[in-house]
Amino acid sequence: MNTLKSHKYLAPLAVLAYLCSFMMMPVASAGVIGTQTMLEQSARQAQVEHVQQLLSQSTVEEQMIALGVNPADAKLRVASLTDSELRAIEGQLEQLPAGGSALVIIGAVFLVLLILELVGVTNVFNRL
């Protein structure tokens, strides 16, 4: 007789536990990415790759090492620049003549280092 009474109380408790388990499940959500957003992301990626390619030139890397900047750190920083900073750097680099002289390359490196200094990534100018 006691077992019958205990089953009477266990059934609603089991149902309540079962329903509560559904409330604790995380909910996943997904959305549609618009064409404009996708185009902006791909244009940004192209800009990052272009600037990183320019920084990969041997003369630029030599100059960064001479100034005490790790070229790998500079490339990582370029990937985390804001869109406006990236456009400014790319615009300056695009205005430089193709193949340019050593002075032009030093100017490009100086520009990158200046932006890295302003953002607080490096302390190159404090050492000089």
PyMOL commands that set and color helices and strands:
alter all, ss='L'
color gray80, all
select helices_A, chain A and resi 2-23+35-55+58-66+71-79+83-95+102-119+124-127
alter helices_A, ss='H'
color red, helices_A
deselect
rebuild
show_as cartoon
